[in-house]
Amino acid sequence: MFSTLAQAGRYLGQSMRLMVGLPEYDKYVEHMERTHPGQPIMTYEEFFRERQQARYGAGKRGGCC
């Protein structure tokens, strides 16, 4: 399944980040540079806030509290 231990570690790390909802800033930067050259790239802080907003929404209340 995995050709190297390093590959397995990368896969596990990515899986863990996705499970807890941590955004992949490096992947975002690579995507922007490759597919949208010349457009501004958010800072990590801007990117993190945008991902949190997309995940949880603004002013939305969920659950019982």
C-alpha positions as CSV (number, residue, x, y, z in Angstrom):
1,M,0.0,0.0,0.0
2,F,2.7,2.6,1.0
3,S,6.0,2.4,-0.8
4,T,7.9,4.1,2.0
5,L,7.4,5.0,5.7
6,A,7.8,8.7,4.8
7,Q,4.8,8.4,2.4
8,A,2.8,6.7,5.1
9,G,3.7,9.5,7.6
10,R,2.6,12.2,5.1
11,Y,-0.7,10.4,4.5
12,L,-1.3,10.0,8.2
13,G,-0.4,13.7,8.9
14,Q,-2.8,14.9,6.2
15,S,-5.5,12.6,7.5
16,M,-5.1,13.9,11.0
17,R,-5.2,17.6,9.9
18,L,-8.4,16.9,7.9
19,M,-10.0,15.1,10.8
20,V,-9.6,18.1,13.2
21,G,-10.2,20.7,10.5
22,L,-6.8,22.3,10.1
23,P,-6.5,24.0,6.8
24,E,-3.7,23.2,4.4
25,Y,-2.1,26.6,3.8
26,D,0.8,25.3,1.8
27,K,-1.5,23.5,-0.6
28,Y,-3.5,26.7,-1.0
29,V,-0.4,28.8,-1.8
30,E,0.7,26.2,-4.4
31,H,-2.7,26.2,-6.0
32,M,-2.9,30.0,-6.1
33,E,0.6,30.3,-7.7
34,R,-0.1,27.6,-10.2
35,T,-3.6,28.4,-11.3
36,H,-4.1,32.1,-10.4
37,P,-0.8,33.8,-11.0
38,G,-0.8,37.5,-10.2
39,Q,-3.7,37.3,-7.8
40,P,-3.1,38.2,-4.2
41,I,-2.4,35.3,-1.8
42,M,-3.9,35.5,1.7
43,T,-1.6,35.5,4.7
44,Y,-1.8,32.4,6.9
45,E,-3.9,34.3,9.4
46,E,-6.4,35.5,6.7
47,F,-6.5,32.0,5.2
48,F,-7.2,30.4,8.7
49,R,-10.0,32.9,9.4
50,E,-11.5,32.3,6.0
51,R,-11.4,28.5,6.5
52,Q,-12.9,28.8,10.0
53,Q,-15.7,31.1,8.6
54,A,-16.4,28.5,5.8
55,R,-16.5,25.7,8.3
56,Y,-18.5,27.2,11.1
57,G,-20.2,30.3,9.6
58,A,-20.8,33.7,11.0
59,G,-23.4,34.1,13.7
60,K,-24.8,30.6,13.1
61,R,-25.7,28.8,16.3
62,G,-25.6,25.0,16.3
63,G,-26.3,22.4,18.8
64,C,-28.2,22.9,22.0
65,C,-26.4,25.9,23.5
